[in-house]
Amino acid sequence: MYQEDLIKRLESELSGDFEKAVYRWTLDPEDRDAVLLNVAIKQVPLPDYRVIVEISCIRSHEELLAIKRAYQIRYKHSVEEDLAQHTTGDIRQLLVWLVSVYRYKGEEINVRLASSEAEILHRVISEKAFNHEETIRIITTRSKAQVLATLNHFRDDYGTSITKHLRDDSSHEYLSALRTAIRCICDHHKYYEKVVRRALNQPGTDEDSLTRVIITSAEKDLKDIKELFQKRNSMSLEHAVAKDTSGDYKAFLLTLLGKED
């Protein structure tokens, strides 16, 4: 009990970018993601749906189960319970489904199903029924391979990617979350590269996003993200981070990125 209280106090009192980054790096991956989820859900005035979608759509099925168990042990609530409490309407339905469903992880696809569900998506989007239950069902319950096949059919049959049709209102939280889910399912390396690029390029570096991507990817696929960043920006991620950060925080991130002095 004392250890749990100490951890919660640490989470609430750590304020510096370096301190938060080191603390989260020391956690086991499932505990780290549980903390990230809780912070995102409890963010005011609105939850940070990007973090919730990232973890739900990018982690493997087994990893997500471990994260949800760690969340319950740490916070004495389920992820679904806290999400439902802190969200409303369409985005509640989307996010709760994303964290709840145990997707089939196989690579098999049903081409006929992909074609028919691409047609369903096109119909509901043409009617501006972006929050239609069929859209949420297809994106949240089908295997990643099947979702990708459906979205490829959509692009081939209708001449543009589905995300182009989900931009009618860029301030719409539900549509933004839906686009994020689709991008994470389709190519999470490309998605993460964009998160890092935006974090570094905006006025005043977005340290939370930068730290999150580097720390959660450091022992997995950071190399792929670095290669995409180099190709997209004609400079290394190490150089960009060194230019926009400073002090111990800068040194820590560069260590994770594998830069040698």
FIMARDO-990866 format. One record per residue (C-alpha): residue number from 1; residue in three letters; x, y, z. Coordinates in Angstrom, 1 decimal. Example, Ala and Ser with C-alpha at 12.3 -4.5 7.8 and 13.67 -1.06 7.14 Angstrom:
BEGIN
nr 1	rest ALA	x 12.3	y -4.5	z 7.8 $
nr 2	rest SER	x 13.7	y -1.1	z 7.1 $
This chain:
BEGIN
nr 1	rest MET	x 0.0	y 0.0	z 0.0 $
nr 2	rest TYR	x 2.8	y 2.4	z 0.9 $
nr 3	rest GLN	x 4.5	y 1.7	z -2.5 $
nr 4	rest GLU	x 1.3	y 2.3	z -4.4 $
nr 5	rest ASP	x 0.8	y 5.7	z -2.6 $
nr 6	rest LEU	x 4.4	y 6.6	z -3.3 $
nr 7	rest ILE	x 4.0	y 5.9	z -7.0 $
nr 8	rest LYS	x 0.8	y 7.9	z -7.2 $
nr 9	rest ARG	x 2.5	y 10.8	z -5.4 $
nr 10	rest LEU	x 5.5	y 10.6	z -7.8 $
nr 11	rest GLU	x 3.2	y 10.7	z -10.8 $
nr 12	rest SER	x 1.4	y 13.8	z -9.5 $
nr 13	rest GLU	x 4.5	y 15.7	z -8.4 $
nr 14	rest LEU	x 6.9	y 15.1	z -11.2 $
nr 15	rest SER	x 6.8	y 18.3	z -13.3 $
nr 16	rest GLY	x 10.0	y 18.6	z -15.3 $
nr 17	rest ASP	x 10.3	y 17.0	z -18.7 $
nr 18	rest PHE	x 13.5	y 15.2	z -17.7 $
nr 19	rest GLU	x 12.1	y 13.8	z -14.4 $
nr 20	rest LYS	x 8.9	y 12.6	z -16.1 $
nr 21	rest ALA	x 10.9	y 11.0	z -18.9 $
nr 22	rest VAL	x 13.2	y 9.1	z -16.6 $
nr 23	rest TYR	x 10.4	y 8.0	z -14.3 $
nr 24	rest ARG	x 8.4	y 6.6	z -17.2 $
nr 25	rest TRP	x 11.4	y 4.9	z -18.7 $
nr 26	rest THR	x 12.1	y 3.0	z -15.5 $
nr 27	rest LEU	x 8.6	y 1.5	z -15.5 $
nr 28	rest ASP	x 7.9	y -1.9	z -17.2 $
nr 29	rest PRO	x 6.2	y -1.3	z -20.6 $
nr 30	rest GLU	x 2.7	y -2.3	z -19.4 $
nr 31	rest ASP	x 3.0	y -0.1	z -16.3 $
nr 32	rest ARG	x 4.3	y 2.8	z -18.4 $
nr 33	rest ASP	x 1.3	y 2.5	z -20.8 $
nr 34	rest ALA	x -1.1	y 2.2	z -17.9 $
nr 35	rest VAL	x 0.3	y 5.5	z -16.5 $
nr 36	rest LEU	x 0.1	y 7.1	z -20.0 $
nr 37	rest LEU	x -3.5	y 6.0	z -20.3 $
nr 38	rest ASN	x -4.5	y 7.3	z -16.9 $
nr 39	rest VAL	x -2.9	y 10.7	z -17.5 $
nr 40	rest ALA	x -4.6	y 10.9	z -20.9 $
nr 41	rest ILE	x -8.0	y 9.9	z -19.6 $
nr 42	rest LYS	x -7.9	y 12.3	z -16.6 $
nr 43	rest GLN	x -6.5	y 15.3	z -18.7 $
nr 44	rest VAL	x -8.7	y 18.4	z -18.4 $
nr 45	rest PRO	x -10.7	y 19.9	z -19.9 $
nr 46	rest LEU	x -10.8	y 16.9	z -22.3 $
nr 47	rest PRO	x -9.1	y 13.5	z -22.4 $
nr 48	rest ASP	x -6.1	y 13.2	z -24.8 $
nr 49	rest TYR	x -7.7	y 10.8	z -27.2 $
nr 50	rest ARG	x -4.5	y 10.5	z -29.3 $
nr 51	rest VAL	x -2.7	y 8.6	z -26.5 $
nr 52	rest ILE	x -5.7	y 6.3	z -25.9 $
nr 53	rest VAL	x -6.0	y 5.5	z -29.6 $
nr 54	rest GLU	x -2.3	y 4.9	z -30.0 $
nr 55	rest ILE	x -2.1	y 2.4	z -27.2 $
nr 56	rest SER	x -5.3	y 0.7	z -28.3 $
nr 57	rest CYS	x -4.4	y 0.4	z -32.0 $
nr 58	rest ILE	x -0.7	y 0.0	z -32.0 $
nr 59	rest ARG	x 0.0	y -2.4	z -29.1 $
nr 60	rest SER	x -0.5	y -6.1	z -29.8 $
nr 61	rest HIS	x -3.5	y -7.9	z -28.3 $
nr 62	rest GLU	x -1.5	y -9.5	z -25.6 $
nr 63	rest GLU	x 0.3	y -6.2	z -24.7 $
nr 64	rest LEU	x -3.1	y -4.4	z -24.4 $
nr 65	rest LEU	x -4.4	y -7.1	z -22.1 $
nr 66	rest ALA	x -1.3	y -6.7	z -19.9 $
nr 67	rest ILE	x -1.7	y -2.9	z -19.9 $
nr 68	rest LYS	x -5.3	y -3.2	z -18.8 $
nr 69	rest ARG	x -4.3	y -5.6	z -16.0 $
nr 70	rest ALA	x -1.6	y -3.2	z -14.9 $
nr 71	rest TYR	x -4.1	y -0.3	z -15.0 $
nr 72	rest GLN	x -6.5	y -2.2	z -12.7 $
nr 73	rest ILE	x -3.8	y -3.0	z -10.2 $
nr 74	rest ARG	x -2.5	y 0.5	z -10.1 $
nr 75	rest TYR	x -5.7	y 2.5	z -10.2 $
nr 76	rest LYS	x -8.4	y 0.1	z -8.9 $
nr 77	rest HIS	x -10.6	y 0.8	z -11.9 $
nr 78	rest SER	x -10.8	y -0.7	z -15.3 $
nr 79	rest VAL	x -9.7	y 1.4	z -18.3 $
nr 80	rest GLU	x -13.2	y 1.1	z -19.8 $
nr 81	rest GLU	x -14.8	y 2.3	z -16.6 $
nr 82	rest ASP	x -12.6	y 5.4	z -16.4 $
nr 83	rest LEU	x -13.0	y 6.1	z -20.1 $
nr 84	rest ALA	x -16.8	y 5.9	z -19.9 $
nr 85	rest GLN	x -16.8	y 8.3	z -16.9 $
nr 86	rest HIS	x -14.6	y 11.0	z -18.6 $
nr 87	rest THR	x -16.1	y 10.9	z -22.1 $
nr 88	rest THR	x -19.5	y 11.3	z -23.7 $
nr 89	rest GLY	x -21.3	y 10.6	z -27.0 $
nr 90	rest ASP	x -19.7	y 9.3	z -30.1 $
nr 91	rest ILE	x -16.1	y 9.5	z -28.9 $
nr 92	rest ARG	x -17.0	y 7.5	z -25.8 $
nr 93	rest GLN	x -18.4	y 4.7	z -27.9 $
nr 94	rest LEU	x -15.3	y 4.7	z -30.2 $
nr 95	rest LEU	x -12.7	y 4.8	z -27.5 $
nr 96	rest VAL	x -14.4	y 2.2	z -25.2 $
nr 97	rest TRP	x -14.7	y -0.2	z -28.2 $
nr 98	rest LEU	x -11.1	y 0.3	z -29.1 $
nr 99	rest VAL	x -9.8	y -0.6	z -25.7 $
nr 100	rest SER	x -12.3	y -3.4	z -25.2 $
nr 101	rest VAL	x -12.1	y -5.5	z -28.4 $
nr 102	rest TYR	x -9.7	y -8.4	z -28.7 $
nr 103	rest ARG	x -9.0	y -8.3	z -32.4 $
nr 104	rest TYR	x -8.1	y -11.4	z -34.4 $
nr 105	rest LYS	x -4.4	y -11.1	z -35.1 $
nr 106	rest GLY	x -4.1	y -13.4	z -38.1 $
nr 107	rest GLU	x -3.1	y -12.1	z -41.6 $
nr 108	rest GLU	x -5.9	y -13.8	z -43.5 $
nr 109	rest ILE	x -8.3	y -11.5	z -45.3 $
nr 110	rest ASN	x -11.7	y -11.9	z -46.9 $
nr 111	rest VAL	x -11.6	y -9.9	z -50.2 $
nr 112	rest ARG	x -15.4	y -10.0	z -50.7 $
nr 113	rest LEU	x -16.0	y -8.8	z -47.2 $
nr 114	rest ALA	x -13.4	y -6.0	z -47.7 $
nr 115	rest SER	x -15.2	y -4.9	z -50.8 $
nr 116	rest SER	x -18.7	y -4.9	z -49.3 $
nr 117	rest GLU	x -17.5	y -3.1	z -46.1 $
nr 118	rest ALA	x -15.7	y -0.5	z -48.2 $
nr 119	rest GLU	x -19.0	y 0.1	z -49.9 $
nr 120	rest ILE	x -20.7	y 0.5	z -46.5 $
nr 121	rest LEU	x -18.1	y 3.0	z -45.4 $
nr 122	rest HIS	x -18.5	y 5.0	z -48.6 $
nr 123	rest ARG	x -22.3	y 5.1	z -48.2 $
nr 124	rest VAL	x -22.3	y 6.3	z -44.6 $
nr 125	rest ILE	x -19.6	y 8.8	z -45.3 $
nr 126	rest SER	x -21.4	y 10.1	z -48.4 $
nr 127	rest GLU	x -24.4	y 10.7	z -46.1 $
nr 128	rest LYS	x -22.1	y 12.5	z -43.6 $
nr 129	rest ALA	x -23.1	y 9.9	z -41.0 $
nr 130	rest PHE	x -19.5	y 9.7	z -39.7 $
nr 131	rest ASN	x -20.7	y 8.4	z -36.4 $
nr 132	rest HIS	x -22.7	y 5.6	z -37.9 $
nr 133	rest GLU	x -22.4	y 2.4	z -35.8 $
nr 134	rest GLU	x -21.2	y 0.5	z -38.9 $
nr 135	rest THR	x -18.2	y 2.7	z -39.2 $
nr 136	rest ILE	x -17.3	y 2.1	z -35.5 $
nr 137	rest ARG	x -18.0	y -1.6	z -35.9 $
nr 138	rest ILE	x -15.7	y -2.1	z -38.9 $
nr 139	rest ILE	x -12.8	y 0.0	z -37.6 $
nr 140	rest THR	x -12.8	y -1.4	z -34.0 $
nr 141	rest THR	x -13.7	y -5.1	z -34.4 $
nr 142	rest ARG	x -12.1	y -6.4	z -37.6 $
nr 143	rest SER	x -8.6	y -7.6	z -37.6 $
nr 144	rest LYS	x -5.9	y -5.1	z -38.6 $
nr 145	rest ALA	x -5.3	y -7.0	z -41.8 $
nr 146	rest GLN	x -9.0	y -7.0	z -42.7 $
nr 147	rest VAL	x -9.3	y -3.3	z -41.9 $
nr 148	rest LEU	x -6.3	y -2.5	z -44.1 $
nr 149	rest ALA	x -7.8	y -4.6	z -46.9 $
nr 150	rest THR	x -11.1	y -2.7	z -46.6 $
nr 151	rest LEU	x -9.4	y 0.7	z -46.6 $
nr 152	rest ASN	x -7.4	y -0.3	z -49.7 $
nr 153	rest HIS	x -10.6	y -1.3	z -51.4 $
nr 154	rest PHE	x -12.1	y 2.1	z -50.5 $
nr 155	rest ARG	x -9.1	y 3.9	z -52.0 $
nr 156	rest ASP	x -9.1	y 1.8	z -55.2 $
nr 157	rest ASP	x -12.9	y 1.9	z -55.7 $
nr 158	rest TYR	x -13.5	y 5.6	z -54.9 $
nr 159	rest GLY	x -10.2	y 7.2	z -55.8 $
nr 160	rest THR	x -9.1	y 8.6	z -52.5 $
nr 161	rest SER	x -8.2	y 7.5	z -49.0 $
nr 162	rest ILE	x -10.9	y 7.4	z -46.4 $
nr 163	rest THR	x -9.1	y 9.9	z -44.1 $
nr 164	rest LYS	x -9.6	y 12.5	z -46.8 $
nr 165	rest HIS	x -13.4	y 12.2	z -46.3 $
nr 166	rest LEU	x -13.0	y 12.6	z -42.5 $
nr 167	rest ARG	x -11.7	y 16.2	z -42.6 $
nr 168	rest ASP	x -15.0	y 18.1	z -42.8 $
nr 169	rest ASP	x -14.5	y 19.5	z -39.4 $
nr 170	rest SER	x -10.9	y 19.4	z -38.2 $
nr 171	rest SER	x -12.0	y 20.5	z -34.7 $
nr 172	rest HIS	x -14.4	y 17.6	z -34.3 $
nr 173	rest GLU	x -13.0	y 15.4	z -31.6 $
nr 174	rest TYR	x -14.7	y 12.2	z -32.8 $
nr 175	rest LEU	x -13.5	y 12.6	z -36.4 $
nr 176	rest SER	x -10.0	y 13.4	z -35.2 $
nr 177	rest ALA	x -9.9	y 10.3	z -33.1 $
nr 178	rest LEU	x -11.3	y 8.1	z -35.9 $
nr 179	rest ARG	x -8.6	y 9.4	z -38.3 $
nr 180	rest THR	x -6.0	y 8.7	z -35.7 $
nr 181	rest ALA	x -7.2	y 5.1	z -35.2 $
nr 182	rest ILE	x -7.1	y 4.5	z -39.0 $
nr 183	rest ARG	x -3.6	y 5.9	z -39.3 $
nr 184	rest CYS	x -2.3	y 3.9	z -36.4 $
nr 185	rest ILE	x -3.8	y 0.7	z -37.8 $
nr 186	rest CYS	x -2.6	y 1.3	z -41.4 $
nr 187	rest ASP	x 1.0	y 2.4	z -40.6 $
nr 188	rest HIS	x 1.9	y 3.3	z -37.1 $
nr 189	rest HIS	x 5.6	y 4.1	z -38.0 $
nr 190	rest LYS	x 4.4	y 6.8	z -40.4 $
nr 191	rest TYR	x 1.9	y 8.0	z -37.8 $
nr 192	rest TYR	x 4.6	y 8.2	z -35.1 $
nr 193	rest GLU	x 7.0	y 10.1	z -37.5 $
nr 194	rest LYS	x 4.3	y 12.7	z -38.0 $
nr 195	rest VAL	x 3.7	y 13.0	z -34.3 $
nr 196	rest VAL	x 7.4	y 13.6	z -33.6 $
nr 197	rest ARG	x 7.8	y 16.0	z -36.6 $
nr 198	rest ARG	x 4.9	y 18.1	z -35.3 $
nr 199	rest ALA	x 6.1	y 18.0	z -31.8 $
nr 200	rest LEU	x 9.5	y 19.4	z -32.9 $
nr 201	rest ASN	x 8.2	y 21.9	z -35.5 $
nr 202	rest GLN	x 5.5	y 23.7	z -33.5 $
nr 203	rest PRO	x 6.3	y 26.9	z -31.6 $
nr 204	rest GLY	x 7.5	y 25.6	z -28.3 $
nr 205	rest THR	x 8.4	y 21.9	z -28.5 $
nr 206	rest ASP	x 5.6	y 19.5	z -27.5 $
nr 207	rest GLU	x 7.8	y 17.6	z -25.0 $
nr 208	rest ASP	x 5.0	y 15.2	z -23.9 $
nr 209	rest SER	x 4.4	y 13.9	z -27.4 $
nr 210	rest LEU	x 8.2	y 13.7	z -28.2 $
nr 211	rest THR	x 8.9	y 11.8	z -25.0 $
nr 212	rest ARG	x 6.0	y 9.4	z -25.4 $
nr 213	rest VAL	x 7.0	y 8.3	z -28.9 $
nr 214	rest ILE	x 10.7	y 7.9	z -28.1 $
nr 215	rest ILE	x 10.3	y 6.1	z -24.8 $
nr 216	rest THR	x 7.6	y 3.7	z -25.9 $
nr 217	rest SER	x 9.4	y 2.9	z -29.2 $
nr 218	rest ALA	x 13.0	y 2.8	z -27.9 $
nr 219	rest GLU	x 13.0	y -1.0	z -27.4 $
nr 220	rest LYS	x 10.8	y -1.8	z -30.3 $
nr 221	rest ASP	x 10.8	y 0.0	z -33.6 $
nr 222	rest LEU	x 12.5	y 3.4	z -33.0 $
nr 223	rest LYS	x 14.9	y 2.6	z -35.8 $
nr 224	rest ASP	x 12.0	y 2.5	z -38.4 $
nr 225	rest ILE	x 10.7	y 5.8	z -37.1 $
nr 226	rest LYS	x 14.2	y 7.4	z -37.3 $
nr 227	rest GLU	x 14.6	y 6.2	z -40.9 $
nr 228	rest LEU	x 11.2	y 7.7	z -41.9 $
nr 229	rest PHE	x 12.0	y 11.0	z -40.2 $
nr 230	rest GLN	x 15.4	y 11.2	z -42.0 $
nr 231	rest LYS	x 13.7	y 10.5	z -45.3 $
nr 232	rest ARG	x 10.8	y 13.0	z -44.7 $
nr 233	rest ASN	x 12.9	y 15.8	z -43.2 $
nr 234	rest SER	x 16.4	y 15.5	z -44.7 $
nr 235	rest MET	x 17.9	y 15.5	z -41.3 $
nr 236	rest SER	x 18.3	y 12.9	z -38.6 $
nr 237	rest LEU	x 15.9	y 12.7	z -35.6 $
nr 238	rest GLU	x 18.9	y 13.0	z -33.3 $
nr 239	rest HIS	x 19.9	y 16.3	z -34.9 $
nr 240	rest ALA	x 16.3	y 17.7	z -34.7 $
nr 241	rest VAL	x 16.0	y 16.7	z -31.0 $
nr 242	rest ALA	x 19.4	y 18.2	z -30.2 $
nr 243	rest LYS	x 18.4	y 21.4	z -31.8 $
nr 244	rest ASP	x 15.1	y 21.8	z -30.0 $
nr 245	rest THR	x 15.8	y 20.4	z -26.5 $
nr 246	rest SER	x 18.5	y 21.2	z -23.9 $
nr 247	rest GLY	x 20.1	y 20.0	z -20.7 $
nr 248	rest ASP	x 19.6	y 16.6	z -19.0 $
nr 249	rest TYR	x 16.4	y 16.1	z -21.0 $
nr 250	rest LYS	x 18.2	y 16.5	z -24.3 $
nr 251	rest ALA	x 21.0	y 14.1	z -23.2 $
nr 252	rest PHE	x 18.5	y 11.5	z -22.0 $
nr 253	rest LEU	x 16.6	y 11.5	z -25.3 $
nr 254	rest LEU	x 19.7	y 11.4	z -27.4 $
nr 255	rest THR	x 20.9	y 8.4	z -25.3 $
nr 256	rest LEU	x 17.6	y 6.6	z -26.1 $
nr 257	rest LEU	x 18.0	y 7.5	z -29.7 $
nr 258	rest GLY	x 21.4	y 5.8	z -29.7 $
nr 259	rest LYS	x 23.5	y 8.9	z -30.4 $
nr 260	rest GLU	x 27.1	y 8.6	z -29.4 $
nr 261	rest ASP	x 29.1	y 11.5	z -28.2 $
